Amino acid sequence: MAPKIQAFKSIENTIGANFCGGLIGYISYEVSQEKSPASLLKPLNKDGEVPYPDVNLVDIERLLIVDSHDKKLYIVSLIDEKENEWFTKTKSLVNATIEKSAAELIDSIPSSCMGYFKDPTVGKPKVEIPNKSHYIQRILEAQEELRAGNSYELCLTAQTTITLPVTPTYKLTPWDLYKVLYKKNPAPYSCLMDFQTGSTLVGSSPERFMSWNKEGICEFRPIKGTVKKSPTVTFESASAILNTPKERGENLMIVDLIRHDLNTLLKNVRLEKLMGVEEYETVYQLVSVIQGDLKVEDENHKADQYGGFDVLVHSLPPGSMTGAPKIRSVEILHGLEDLNPRGIYSGVSGYWSVFDEGDWSVVIRSAFKYDCEQAEGGDMWRIGAGGAITILSDPDDEWDEMSIKLSSALQAFE
């Protein structure tokens, strides 16, 4: 059944959607390093230039909102001008597009992006995964840092590159890739951000970094602890694996790190959930929930002293992607990762709405590309993956965990 279409022009949120216009985009991992010692700020390419915007936000004034539950589609404009012509054209375009139901569209998507390459002589994408022996050596070096007392936990990562074959019959678009990834690895924070400023993000993240609402409550949902789903792994068996001292220790350190970040700005910081097991399409994960109040008024705190975006910027980079303590861990990781920038990976993506609500996810389980990186005419995509290293970590197990996380996004290219 096709959704009911309604036109909507207002700065009043009568739809009930959390986002009805505002800023949407990403903030890269390296942005947060401006708060760290200058020694961290290494050139990101041979010319000392950043090959992509560190902060990429787009002001959305016209948009379509799909309510999949109530089968409604809203055409929204925030521009204070006559929009009748735009509404009419957009409604006609939508009507022409939704002749098929959403289910039919999903069923028509190939199970792999290789389905888009019509020429059998083209070949498969070239995939270069991290070197296992090198990654394990870095794990051992990270554990030496832990034994020396320089950190309690280090989230070591590495990036995989995927170079697409050049075909005369078809060029794989970010929209193609997003549809396949969404079908194979649906996640709460799936997104497609195809910017015209040098970078593209196809996201499939399960992890909320931070959200805030109009009531003034901000929330963090760090994930630490991952078990791959399989026919032999049940919720109960995954819970047993995730509730071991090592996995709980990883999660608890990030919980304390986030509470520390919040307590420097906010009053009434609280732990809503400690290490609950949550089920996703391909994995089980250990998740905690921390909240804080933005709107507080008493003799020691002014009302609305900080906004949600203040807390977001103050809390970068995501603690689940660094370790604890944060700044020192970032320094160590920069060396362990061969001074390579993470870029969009390990940063955050999301929105800041015109109604001063926001929702930002950690950029993980995602593919991204920079327009400046071309390999013999074909697009080069990147996928980052890693895991938290502690004293109790087994290097081979950590390699396996990194590979599991990598496969959730990489499967779209296979």
Sequence and secondary structure as in RCSB ss.txt:
>XXXX:A:sequence
MAPKIQAFKSIENTIGANFCGGLIGYISYEVSQEKSPASLLKPLNKDGEVPYPDVNLVDIERLLIVDSHDKKLYI
VSLIDEKENEWFTKTKSLVNATIEKSAAELIDSIPSSCMGYFKDPTVGKPKVEIPNKSHYIQRILEAQEELRAGN
SYELCLTAQTTITLPVTPTYKLTPWDLYKVLYKKNPAPYSCLMDFQTGSTLVGSSPERFMSWNKEGICEFRPIKG
TVKKSPTVTFESASAILNTPKERGENLMIVDLIRHDLNTLLKNVRLEKLMGVEEYETVYQLVSVIQGDLKVEDEN
HKADQYGGFDVLVHSLPPGSMTGAPKIRSVEILHGLEDLNPRGIYSGVSGYWSVFDEGDWSVVIRSAFKYDCEQA
EGGDMWRIGAGGAITILSDPDDEWDEMSIKLSSALQAFE
>XXXX:A:secstr
   EEEEEE SS  S  S SSEEEEEE GGGGGGGS GGG   SSTTS  SS SEEEEEE EEEEEETTTTEEEE
EE  SS  HHHHHHHHHHHHHHTTS HHHHHHTS SSGGGG   TTS   EEE   HHHHHHHHHHHHHHHHTTS
 SEEEEEEEEEEE    SS    HHHHHHHHHHHS  TEEEEEE SSSEEEEEEE  EEEEE TTSEEEE  EEE
EEE  TT  HHHHHHHHTSHHHHHHHHHHHHHHHHHHHTT EEEEEEEEEEEEE SSEEEEEEEEEEES   SSS
S TT S HHHHHHHT S GGGTEESHHHHHHHHHHHTTT   TTTTSEEEEEETTS EEEEE  S EEEETT EE
TTEEEEEEEEEEEE TT  HHHHHHHHHHHHHHHHGGG 
